[in-house]
Amino acid sequence: MKRHAGGEPWIALEGADAVTALARTVLGLKLIPGATIEEAERIAKELQAQVSGLTYARR
């Protein structure tokens, strides 16, 4: 979980360097306006527990 310059929380998806096309980039999940730090932390923990990887495909 990270914070934008204005203090709004967002979730950074780490480990994207494993996908060559995404090396040196940051993928993030923008949360709805008004989301609290506590909610962002809860979401991040749930993602860590339930998500095993990231798939990237060009169309």
MOWO-V351666 format. One record per backbone hydrogen bond with DSSP energy under -1.0 kcal/mol. CO is the residue of the C=O (numbers start at 1). NH is the residue of the N-H. E is the energy in kcal/mol with one decimal. If there is no record, write none. Layout:
co = <CO;CO>
nh = <NH;NH>
e = <E;E>
This chain:
co = <2;4;8;10;11;15;16;19;20;22;27;29;32;36;37;38;39;40;41;42;43;44;45;46;47>
nh = <10;7;4;2;29;18;19;22;23;25;13;11;35;40;41;42;43;44;45;46;47;48;49;50;51>
e = <-2.3;-2.4;-3.3;-3.5;-2.9;-1.6;-2.1;-2.3;-1.6;-1.5;-3.4;-2.0;-2.0;-2.4;-2.6;-2.1;-2.6;-2.5;-2.3;-2.2;-2.6;-2.2;-1.8;-1.9;-2.7>
